[in-house]
Amino acid sequence: MRPALWLCPVLALALGAQDANPKNMGVQARINYPIGDLKDNFGNFGMGLGVFVEHQLEDGYAVRLVGGMDIFGKGLSGGLTEDTRARVFHFDVEGIKFLRPDEEANLLGPYLVAGVGAYGWELTRSGTSTRTVRWGGSAGFGYRLSPSVDAELRGHFSSPESGLNAASISAGLSYRF
């Protein structure tokens, strides 16, 4: 399948979500703290970057399509060789529930977020790489600070290979435009 075809659902949602004051597309930067097997094998720190399209539904609900990448290891953490790293490319569908939809016309304030998606893992140890695609998910809490800025804290989970559970906690900042 051609790479451009993967963007069709994202672009279709973006066109359908347009309104008079659109702020439905954006970018998110994350700092990740790995837990368990991911921390033991790939270090104490990770970074991520993603792009998303969000569509507001009725009664304080929203749906979001997200594509992104996270990296653990490769010089990001002390004590690991430079050729020990984990990279994960992900495409998620997320649901958002605003906790105070009737109090704020612009849906500012706290919200819950949960998602599921396909996670493409590339694990490199001692110069040898393995690649897998597995299901993964995330859940967390966010706060819409302004019509353009969100802050989120969430947990992620996937299993890139048998016997290796990849879990992390991330803190992210999103900018919508």
C-alpha positions as CSV (number, residue, x, y, z in Angstrom):
1,M,0.0,0.0,0.0
2,R,1.3,3.4,-0.9
3,P,2.3,5.6,2.1
4,A,0.0,8.4,0.9
5,L,-3.1,6.2,1.3
6,W,-2.5,6.0,5.1
7,L,-3.2,9.7,5.3
8,C,-6.7,9.5,3.6
9,P,-8.6,8.8,6.9
10,V,-6.8,11.7,8.6
11,L,-7.5,14.1,5.8
12,A,-11.1,13.0,5.4
13,L,-11.7,13.7,9.1
14,A,-10.0,17.1,8.8
15,L,-12.3,18.1,6.0
16,G,-15.4,17.0,7.8
17,A,-14.4,18.8,11.0
18,Q,-14.0,22.2,9.6
19,D,-16.1,25.0,11.1
20,A,-16.0,28.8,11.4
21,N,-13.1,28.8,14.0
22,P,-11.2,25.6,13.2
23,K,-8.7,24.4,15.8
24,N,-8.9,20.7,14.9
25,M,-5.4,19.8,13.7
26,G,-2.3,19.9,15.8
27,V,1.1,18.6,17.0
28,Q,2.0,17.1,20.3
29,A,5.5,16.7,22.0
30,R,5.9,14.1,24.8
31,I,8.4,13.1,27.4
32,N,8.1,9.4,28.2
33,Y,9.1,7.5,31.3
34,P,9.3,3.8,30.6
35,I,8.1,1.2,33.1
36,G,9.2,-2.4,33.7
37,D,10.6,-4.3,30.7
38,L,10.9,-1.2,28.5
39,K,12.9,0.6,31.2
40,D,15.1,-2.5,31.9
41,N,15.9,-3.0,28.2
42,F,15.9,0.5,26.7
43,G,16.6,3.1,29.4
44,N,15.0,5.6,31.7
45,F,13.8,8.2,29.2
46,G,12.1,8.6,25.9
47,M,10.8,11.4,23.6
48,G,7.8,11.5,21.2
49,L,6.2,13.6,18.6
50,G,2.8,13.2,17.0
51,V,0.3,14.9,14.7
52,F,-3.4,14.7,15.1
53,V,-6.8,15.6,13.7
54,E,-9.6,16.2,16.2
55,H,-13.4,16.4,15.6
56,Q,-15.8,17.7,18.3
57,L,-18.9,15.6,18.8
58,E,-22.0,16.4,20.8
59,D,-22.3,16.6,24.6
60,G,-18.6,17.2,25.4
61,Y,-17.2,14.3,23.4
62,A,-14.5,14.3,20.7
63,V,-12.7,11.8,18.5
64,R,-9.0,12.2,17.5
65,L,-6.8,10.4,14.9
66,V,-3.1,10.4,15.9
67,G,0.0,9.4,14.1
68,G,3.4,9.7,15.8
69,M,6.7,8.2,16.8
70,D,8.5,7.7,20.2
71,I,12.1,6.8,20.8
72,F,13.7,5.2,23.9
73,G,17.5,4.7,24.3
74,K,20.2,5.6,21.7
75,G,22.0,8.1,23.9
76,L,18.9,9.4,25.6
77,S,19.6,7.5,28.8
78,G,22.9,6.9,30.7
79,G,24.4,3.5,30.8
80,L,23.1,2.1,27.5
81,T,25.2,1.7,24.4
82,E,24.3,3.9,21.4
83,D,23.0,0.9,19.4
84,T,20.4,-0.1,22.1
85,R,17.1,1.6,21.3
86,A,13.4,1.1,20.8
87,R,11.4,3.1,18.3
88,V,7.6,2.9,18.0
89,F,5.5,4.3,15.2
90,H,1.8,4.5,16.0
91,F,-1.5,5.3,14.5
92,D,-4.3,5.6,17.1
93,V,-8.0,6.4,17.3
94,E,-8.7,8.2,20.6
95,G,-11.9,9.2,22.4
96,I,-12.1,12.3,24.5
97,K,-14.7,13.1,27.2
98,F,-14.7,16.7,28.6
99,L,-15.6,16.7,32.3
100,R,-17.3,20.1,32.3
101,P,-18.9,20.5,28.8
102,D,-21.8,22.7,30.0
103,E,-19.7,25.2,32.0
104,E,-17.4,26.3,29.2
105,A,-18.5,27.2,25.7
106,N,-15.1,26.5,24.2
107,L,-14.7,23.2,26.0
108,L,-11.8,24.4,28.2
109,G,-10.9,22.4,31.3
110,P,-10.3,18.8,32.3
111,Y,-10.9,15.8,30.1
112,L,-10.4,12.0,29.9
113,V,-8.7,10.5,26.9
114,A,-8.4,6.8,25.8
115,G,-7.2,5.3,22.6
116,V,-6.3,2.1,20.8
117,G,-4.1,1.7,17.7
118,A,-1.5,-0.1,15.7
119,Y,2.1,0.2,17.0
120,G,5.0,-0.6,14.7
121,W,8.0,-1.5,16.9
122,E,11.7,-1.5,15.9
123,L,13.8,-2.9,18.7
124,T,17.6,-2.7,18.3
125,R,20.0,-4.6,20.6
126,S,23.7,-4.9,19.9
127,G,23.2,-3.8,16.4
128,T,20.5,-6.3,15.6
129,S,17.0,-5.0,14.8
130,T,13.6,-6.7,14.9
131,R,10.4,-5.2,13.6
132,T,6.9,-6.0,14.6
133,V,3.4,-4.5,14.4
134,R,1.2,-5.0,17.5
135,W,-1.9,-3.5,19.1
136,G,-1.5,-1.0,21.8
137,G,-3.5,1.4,23.9
138,S,-3.3,4.5,26.1
139,A,-5.5,6.2,28.7
140,G,-5.1,9.4,30.7
141,F,-6.1,12.8,31.8
142,G,-5.8,16.1,30.0
143,Y,-6.5,19.8,30.6
144,R,-7.4,22.1,27.8
145,L,-5.6,25.3,28.8
146,S,-6.8,27.4,25.9
147,P,-8.5,26.8,22.5
148,S,-5.0,26.0,21.1
149,V,-3.1,24.4,24.0
150,D,-3.6,21.1,25.9
151,A,-1.5,19.4,28.6
152,E,-1.9,15.6,29.0
153,L,-0.6,12.9,31.4
154,R,-1.2,9.3,30.2
155,G,-0.2,5.7,30.4
156,H,0.7,3.6,27.3
157,F,0.9,-0.1,26.9
158,S,1.8,-2.5,24.1
159,S,3.8,-5.8,23.7
160,P,6.3,-5.5,20.9
161,E,7.4,-9.2,21.3
162,S,6.6,-12.2,23.3
163,G,7.8,-11.7,26.9
164,L,8.4,-8.0,26.5
165,N,5.8,-5.6,27.9
166,A,6.2,-2.0,26.8
167,A,4.6,0.4,29.3
168,S,5.3,4.0,29.8
169,I,3.9,7.2,31.3
170,S,4.1,10.3,29.2
171,A,3.6,14.0,29.8
172,G,2.7,15.9,26.7
173,L,1.9,19.4,25.4
174,S,-0.3,19.8,22.4
175,Y,-0.8,22.8,20.1
176,R,-3.9,22.9,17.9
177,F,-4.2,25.1,14.9
